[in-house]
Amino acid sequence: MVAGTNRQHPFWPEADEKALLGALFLKANLLDSVRSEVPVEAFGHPRTRDTYEQILRADEEGKAIDPASIGERLARARGIERKDGIAWCMELQESCGATSRAPEYAATVLEWYDIRRLRNVRGELERLEDAPSGETLDEVRSGIAERLEEIERSRFGARLYRPESLTEFLASTPRDYDWVIPGLLERKDRMMVVAGEGGGKSYLLRQLAFAAAAGLHPFGGRRYTPRNVLLIDLENGRKTMARVFERFWETAANLARADWDPDRITILHRPEGCNVLTIEDRAWLRQVCQTVLPDLIVVGPLYKLWAPSGNRAGDGGEDDARRVAGVLDEIRETVGCAVVMEHHAAKGGGFGRSLSPVGSSLWMRWPEFGLTIEPDHDGSPDPDNPDQWFLGRFRGDREPRQWPRHLRRGTGSHEWPWESVTPTARHDNYAAVYE
């Protein structure tokens, strides 16, 4: 540890900066992804910043990246003893708890980089207040807005992408499907389900979660490799959820038998909601996802990701929606999972209303798949089939998928709450989509 570091650099995440550099010593192939996300100036202390810079230079020169080699380079650059440089790099390597946590370390480093930059902006405002610079109010406002926008862009996906020729693009991009749920959801897919209150959307999402964890198609069909699932509930009471989950457990165990492992599902229960527009909750959610490493994230209701009080008054904000979508996209890309979300329908009376997502129009455009659950396609129950429901769309699918057109309520004690009206055999005919 560097003496006096915490006093001199109160906004330096010491443990995470050291662990991230240690991970690069232990697993050099992490460097490409870290370099694309973490700039040199993101490191808060000169010593870690200089070490990272020496690692990058060594890589550019095709030289070894290990504690001895980087320690020697650092000693020359900083004018310190060779043994001290190597000892420091050995300390970094030992500080890495697990290379698999490198994304978590990087996220924390970037969060504190944002905090330092925001504090600098605040400092500029305070200096202007104490000693006006002669600039007009519009000039001051424009300058501050540009600084804030620069921070925003760097944190929410403004990466530098190299243009590619069509030949390069196709040669480097696999076309095989990487299914999470064969025929329905691929890795990095985004799906939103909208229905009226009491329309069964929560049960459909839980069915997808438990079926994926059991390696079962949620509407029948062949089995596949069970998935790791993170189920985030931001609304319901703990006892209510325990009773519901117990029934799903029994169904999954009955259908999957020896393949059922309940520990493949991780429950994140936070009924008060969270606010990913704040640095604290954003870092918390990233850390959970990077620890669990789910194949599928199921979360709902969506509006409580940034309105912990449950007040939907802010749902219409395009900027807020864009930032929430950016957080989910970052997690989806980093973890490599599919994300399924529950959202409420726009205001109106009953199921006859248009089942579009409430709030920002971004939610209409953002997901690859937007499903609705309605009594029937005309918005009213079918008198001959009162338990039959129409699985519609509030937006067109970006790719063909094999979702059933109609669902009906399950009736058996060990059945899923939703069944496909389409016979199970139809799903078996899609053998090509299975592993």
N, C-alpha and C positions, 0 to 999 in steps of 0.2 A: 504493500500500500504506500502511496506517496504521502509523505508527511504534510499535514496542513491542507490536504486536498479539499475536504468538505467545507472548511472555513473559506477558502479562497474561491471555490467553485460550487456554491450551494445548489446549482441547477445542473450538476453533473451526475448522471446515473452510473456511479463507479462500477458496481458489480456487473451491470449489463454490458457496459462498454468493454470491460475486461473479458467477460465471458464470450462476447461476440468475436473478439480478436483471438481468443483461445480456440474457438471453434474453427477459425480459419487455419490455425496451425494443425489441428487434428484432422480436418477434412478440407483439403485445398479446393475440391470441386464446388464448394459452397461459394467461392469467391465471385463467380460470374453473377449470381443472383444478388449477392450482397452489394457488389459494386453498382449494379443497376438501380438499387433502391437507396443506398446510404451514401451520401456525399461525404467527402473528407471533413468538411466543416460541421457535420452533424455530431462529431465527437467533441464533448465539452471540455476536456482537459488537454493541454498541449502534449502531454506525454502519450496518451492514447491516440490523439490525432496524428502525431508524428509516426507512431508505430504503424497505423493504418496506411499512411502515405508511403512508408517504406515497403509494406506488403504489396501495394499496388504497383510501385515502381519495379520491384523484383519480378512481379508477374509479367509486366510489360517487357522486361529484358529477358524473360525466359529463365530466370534464376530460381533456385529452390526457395520454398516458403516453409521454414522451420525455425524454431526458437534460436538455434545457433546462428544461422545465416542472417535472419532479420535482426537479431541482437547485435551482431557485428556492424551491420549497416546503420542501425540506430545509434550505436556508440560513436561511429564516425560523424554522423550528421549532428549529434547533440554535443560532441566533444566530451564524452564521458568514458570511463574505463570499459574495456571490452567485456570484462566479467560482469559488470553491472548491467550492461545492455542485455547480455544473454540471461542473466538471473531474472531480469524483469520479464523477458519473453517467456521464460519457463513458468513464472508466476501466472502469466496470462493463460498459458495452456492448462495449468492446473485449476484455474478458476472456472473453467467451462464445465458445467454440470453434465450436459449432454448435447452433442452436436445437433440432435433432432430439435432442440429448443432454439436453434439459431434464429428462426423467424420471430420468435418471441423476444429475444434479446434485441434484434434489429428494430422491432416495433417500439420497444421502450426507448431506445436511443433516439428514434425519430420523434417520439412524443415530446421528449425533453428538449430536443432541438427546436420544435415548434414553440415550446414554452419560452425558451430564451429569446427567440425572434419576436414573439409577442411582447415580451417585457421590454425589448429594445424599442418597439413601436410606442409602447406606453411611455417610455422614458423621453422619446422625442416630443410627445404631446405635452408632457410636464415641462420640458425645457421651453417649448413655445409659449406656454402659459406664463412662465416666469420672465422670459425675455423674448418678446415678439420679434420674428426674423424679418419683418417687412413684407412678407408674402401676403397675398390676399387670402381671404377665407377659402375661396374656391380652390386656390393653388394648394393650400394646406390640406384640404379635404381630399383633393385628387391624389396628392402624394401619399397620404396615409392609406387611401383605398388601394392604390397600386401595390403598396407593401403587403397589405393584408391579402390581396388577391394572389400575390406571388407565393405567400405561405400556403394559401388554400390550394393552389394548383399543384404545388410540390407534394402535398400530403394526400390529395385525393386523385391520384392516378395520372398526373401530368408527366409521364415518362417519355424519354426520347426513343422513338422507334425508328429503326433503319428501314427505309423503303426497300422493297424486294421486287424483282421481276416476277412475272407469272410463273416462269420455270422454277425459280428459287422457292417461291411460296408453295407450290404444289409438291416439290421435292422434299420440303422440310415439314410438311403437314400431313399426319396420318389421317386416313379417311375412315378407318374402322371405328365402329361405335364402341365407346367405353361405358357400358351400361352400369348404372347403379340399380335400377329396377328394369330388367330387360323389356324392351318394347315401349317403356313409358318414360323413364327419366335417365338421361345420360349425365356423366360428371360435368359440372359447371352449368347445367341447366337451371333456369329460374322459373318457378311456377307459382302462380297465385290462385287461390280458390276463394270465390266470393259467393255468398248466399245471404238470404234474409236471416234474421235472428231465429235460432232454433231450427235452421235448415239442414243441420248435420255436417257442416263444413269441418268443425273440430274433430268429429268422429272419423271423417274421411282422412284427415291428416294423420291422426293417430293410427289408423289402419295401415296407411302407407309406411309409417315409422316401424310399427311392430312387425309387419310382414317383411320389410327389408331386413330387419335384424334377425328374423327367423329364416331368411333365404327363401321366402314364399312369394309367388306372384299374388298381389292383393285381390285379384279377381279370378283366381284359378290358373292352371297351367303348370308348366314344369318348374322344378326348383332350381335355385342358383346359389352361388356362394353367399352366405350371410354377410350383412354389411354392419359397419359401426354407425350408430345413429345418435345424434344429439337432438333431444327434444326440449325445446325452450317454451315454457308456458308462462306468460306474462299477465295472466288474468285470474285464473281459477284458484279457489281455496285449496290448501294442502290436503285436507281430509277428502274433499270431493275428488281430487285427482287420484288419491290413493285408491279409492273405491273403483274409479274408472280403469286405472292401470291394472288393477288386480284382475278385472274381467278380460282385458286384452291379453294379459299374461296367460290366463287359462286357455284362451283361444289359440294363442301362438304355440303353447306347449302341446295342446291337443293335436294341432295340425302338423307341426314340425317334428314333434317327438324328440328323438335323440339330437336333432340339429339345433334345438332351442337352447340358447344361452342368454339369460336375461341381462347379463352384464355387458352385452353388446349395445344396450341402450343406456345412455347417460341422460339423466333428467336435470334440467336447469330450471328451477321453480322460483320465480320472482314476481309475485302477483302485483306488486306496486309498480311494475314496469321498470324500464331503464331509459336513459337518455344518451344515445350514442352521439349526440351533438356536443357532449362534454368530453374532454380528454380522458377523465377518469373512467367513465363507463365504456368509452370506446376501447381503451386499453384493456379493461377488464374482459370485455366480450372477445377481443382478439386473443387474449391469453387463454381463455377457456377453450376456444376453438382450436388453438394451436397445441393445447395439451391433449385434448380428446382426439383430434385428427379424425373427424367423422367423414364417412362417405356421403351421408345425407344429413342436412340440418332441416328440422321442421320447427317453425317458429310462428307464434301468433298470440294475440292479434297484432298485426303489423303496426298499428298506430301507437301502441304502447312502447315501441322502440325509441320514441322520442317525445312521449307525453306521459311521464310517470304518474301524473295525477289522474289520468284517464280522461282528461278534457280533450275533446277532438277539435277544439276551436282552431288549432294551428294546422290542421290537416291540409288546408288549401295552399300552404306556402310552397311554391315551386323550389325555392332555394333549400328549404329544410328537407324536402323530399329528395332532392338531388344529392344532398350530403348523406342522408341515410342510405340511399341506394349505393353511393360510393363506398360506404363502410362495408355493406354486404357484398359488393363486388370484390373489394379487396380481400375479404375473408374467403370468398368463393375461389378466387384465383390462387391465393396463397395455399389454402388447404387442399384444393382440387376436389370440391364436393358439389353436390346438387343442393339447391335451397328451395324449400317449399314453404309458402307463407299463407297464412289465413288473414283475410281482410274483410272488413264490413262493406256492405253495399251502400250506395248513395241514398240519401234520405228520400223517403216516400212511403206509401202505405202498402204493406204486405208484399207477397211474392210477385204481384202483377207489375211492380215497378221495374225499371230497367236495372238489371243486376250488373252495374259497373262499379268499380272501386270508388269508395268515398275519398274526397280530397283531391290532391294534385292530379292533373291529367298525365303526369309522368307514369303513374301506376298503370295506366292503360297501355303505355308504349314499352315499358321497361322489361317485363318478363317475357320469356320465350313462349310461355303457355299461360293463358288466362281462362280458368274453368269456372263455371257457374253451376249451382245446383238449384233446379226449379221443379215444381210439382209436375209440370209437363211443358212441352215446347211452347205452348201458347200462354203459359203462366197460370194455368188453372188445373186442378186435379182431374185425372181421368177417372170418371165414375166406375168404369169397368176394372180399373187397376189402381185403386187408391194408394197402394204402397209403392207404385212405380214413379220414379223421378227422372227427369231429363238432365243429362250432363251436358250443359251447353258451353258457350264461349262468350267472353266479353271482348276478346280479340282473336284474330286468326292465329293458328299454330304456325310457328316459324318452320317446323319440319313435321312430316307425318308421324303420328304416334298411334298406338293401339288402345286408346281409352275407349271404354264401352260407351255406347250412345245413351243407354238407359240403365239406371240402377234401381234396386228395390231394397227395402229394409230387410236385414237378416232376421230370422225368427228363432233359430236354434240357440241353445244356451252356450254352445261352443262354436259359434259361427261369427264371422266378421259382421260389423253393423251394416255394411253395405255389400250387396252382391250384384254381379253383373247380370243383366237380363239375357245377355248373349250367352249361349251355352259354353261351358268350360272348354269343350273340344275345339272351339274356334281358336282359342289362344294357343293350344298345342300345335296348331298348324303353322305357327310362326317360329318354327324351330330355329330358323337361321339367326334370330336375334338373341338366342340364348348362348351362354358360355359353353 
